[in-house]
């Protein structure tokens, strides 16, 4: 019997039938079901389905064979944060919009879960970023599957970000910000500011400036064995750092260090599906709207 942990969000009220069907399939394959407490409470309050026989995940002390992320890429990121270094493979089922991480459409739930039951799937290791903030006493999120973004605060002038790579000076970015993205995150925020798309298992990071003052400041791909340090100058003596969308306001006295995390996130991929198919599908490559 496989132990399957289910994570979701509270923005999928219109997907009630798909959620019901998901649990029907999980019971059909005789899975032991664990549900994250937040999602469990949402189902109890909003969906007419009996889940009293399911275990509830109340903290980070749990184990499972597979984790299901039900939602979009944001839900997948939150699921990855809770999985952390447990080495539980995550399957993303997309009931959101554009999904590169959650790339299994709801119509394929039956086939995807049957493949899990038969142990007929691939697992990809995805690198993360680890962030250290000097002179900062509060708790903060340290690991990012997508990106660490160093940004100016709202309504402030641009900032200057002095970046060193392995203690060698790289550049002083005068811009609205700088995104340090993993290959997984190359199709997220970094892509929206003109960064390159990296194959998700590549051993690289990409540095993408946000609204750079000088047009010669272009995105840069580096190997992920380097450690980056960033020192920020700002007229307001403050700036923001965002770790997979969770933002903190920092002082310019805070020095940032960014490097590859000591563990990876394992992502379940169907054997008949590739990242390149996802690119063609999500970015509509090869389609002519005139036709």
N, C-alpha and C positions, 0 to 999 in steps of 0.2 A: 504493500500500500504506500503510495507516494504522499508525502506531506507537502501541501501547497499553501503558501501564504498569499493572501489576497489584499492588495492595497488599492485605494481608489480616492476620488475626491467628491465633494458635495455639489458639483456643478453639472451633474448628469441626470437630473430628474427626468428628462425626456427620453432617457435610455432605459427605462424601467424594464421593458420586455427583454432587452439584451442582457441585463443583469440577471433577471430570472432565468433566462436560457443558460447563462454561464454556470449558474449553480446546478442546474439540471444536468449539464454535461459533466461537471466535476463529480457529482454523485454517481453518474453513469459509469465513470471510470474508477469508481470506488476510492476517491481521494480523501485523505484526512485534511479537512479544511481549517485553516487558521485565518482570521480576519483582523486586520489592524483596527484598534478600538475606534478611532475616528470614523472609519468607513462603516464599521459595525453599527455604530450609533445612527449614522445617516440612513443605512438600510432599514433599521428598526423603525425609524420615524417616518420614512417616506415610501418604502416599497413593501407591498404585501407579499412577503415571502418568509417562510419559517427557516431561521438560521440558528435556532436554539441548540442544535447539535454541533455547531462550529465552535472551535476554541477561539479565544480573544487574545490578541497580542496587546499587552498593556505596557510593555517596556522594551528595551533592546535585548533582553535576555530570552531569545527564542531561536529555534532552528527549523529549517525546512529544506526540502529537496529542490523546490522551485518557488520563485515569487512571481505573482502576476501583478502587473501594474495596469489598472483599468482607468483610462483617461487619455490625456495627451502627453506631450513631452515634459510639461511641468510636473505632472503626477509621477512620471518616470524618475525625474530628478529627485523628488521627495522620497520615492521608494528607495532609490540608490543610497540616499543619505541614511535611511534606517537600516538598510542591509549592511552598509559600511564594509568592514573587512571580514564578514562572515562567509564570503565566497559562495553565496547562494545565487545561482543564475536567475536573471530577471527576464521575463517575457512581457513585452509591452503590447497591450491590446488597445487599439486606437478608437476611442469614442470621442476624440476631440476634433481638431482641425488638421493643420499640417503636422505630420508626425514623422520624424526621422528615427527617434528612439522607439516610440510606440508605433511600430509600422505594420502590425497585424490588424487588418480591418475586422470589424465585428462579424462580418459575414463568414470569416474564416475561423471562428472560434472552435467549431466542432473539429475541423481538420487539425488545427494547431494543438489542441488539447489531446487529441488521439495520438498525435506524434510524440507528445510528451509522455503519454502513458506507455508508448512502445519504446521510449528512450531513443527516438529517431529524430535528433536535432543536433545542430552545431552550437558551440559556445565560443564567443569572442571575448578576449580580454581587452578592456578599455582602460587606458591610463587616466589618472586624475592629477590635479594640481594640489599641492599642499601650500597653504599660506601661513606665514608667521608675521605677526605685527609686533614690532618692538615698542616698548614704553606704553603698553595697552593692557590694563588690568581686568577689563571685562571679558566675559566669555564670548566667543565668536565662533562662527562656522569656519573650520580649517580646510576642508576638502571640497574641491569643485570638479564635477564631471564635465561641465561645459567650459566655463571661463571664470577668470578673475578680471574684473573691469575696474580700472582706476579712473574716476570721473570727477569733473568739476561739480560743485553744488549748484542747485537751481538758481538762476538769475545772477550767477557770478561770472566774472571774466574767465578766459581760458587759463589753464594751469600749465606749469612746466614740470615734466616728469623726467628726472635724470635716471637713466637706466644703465646698470652695469651687468655684464654677463661673466660669471666666474671671476669677479673682481677686476674685469677689464671694461673700461668705459665704452659704451655703445653709442648713446645718443641722448640728447635732451629734447624730448618731444614737447613742443608748444602746441597744445591742442585742447579740445574739450575732454579728451581722455585717451586711455590706451587699454586695449583688450588683449589679455594673454589667454589664448584659447587652446584647448586640447584638440586633437583630430575630431573627437565626437562633437565638440563645441564649434568646429569650423563651419557647420551649417546652421548655427544659431546667430547670436549677436554679431559675431565677427563677420559673418557673411553679409549682414545688412549694412556694414560700413565698407564693403569692398574687399574683404579678406578672401583668401583662396580656400577652395574646398580640399580638405585632406581626406584620404582614405582612413576610415575610423581606427584601424589597427596600426597605423603608421607610428613610428617612434619619434614624433616631432611635436613641437608646439608652434603656434603662430602668434606674432605680435602685430596687432592691427590698430593703427591710430584712429581716433574719432575726431573728424573735422580738424585735421592738422592745419596749422597756420601756413606751413610750407608744403607745396605740392610734391616736392621730392621725398617727403617722408612717406614711404610706401610700406605695405605689409611685408613682414619678414618671417620666413620659416627657419626654425633652428632645431637641432637635435634636442631631445628631452633629457639629456644627461647634464645639461647646464643648470646652474642656479642663477636666478635673476634677483637683483635688488633694485628697488625703486625709491627714490627720495623726491618728494613732491614740494614744489613751491607754489604758493597761491596768495593773491592779494588779501583774501579773507583768512589766511592762515589755517584753512581747513579744506577738506576734500572728502569725497565718498569712495569707498571701495565696495564693490558688489561681488559676492561669491554665489554663483548660480542664482542670481536674482535677489539674494538677501543682502541688503545694503546697510552699511555702517558709516557714520560720520566720524572722520578722524582728524587729528591735528597734523600740521606739517612736521611736527616733532616725531611722528610715527614713521618708522622706516619699514618698508615691506620687503619680505624675502619670499620668493616663489620658486618651487622646485617640484619634481615628480614625486607623487605620493608613494609611500612604501607598499601599497596594495593596489589591486585593480578591481574594477567592477566587471562581473561576468554577465554578458548579454546573450540571451537565447536567440538564435537565428534559425529559421526553417531552412532545410537543406535545399529546397527548390527556389530559394529567394536570395538575391544578392543586393549589396549596397547600391550597385549601379542601376539596378531596376528601380530601387527607391528613388534615386536621383531623377531618372527619366520620368517617373510617375509624379513625384511631388513638384518638380520644377518644370514639368511639362515640356521636356526636351523633345524635339522632333515634331511637335504639333504646330500646325499652321492654322491660326484662327481665321484665316481667310477662306478656309475650306469648310 
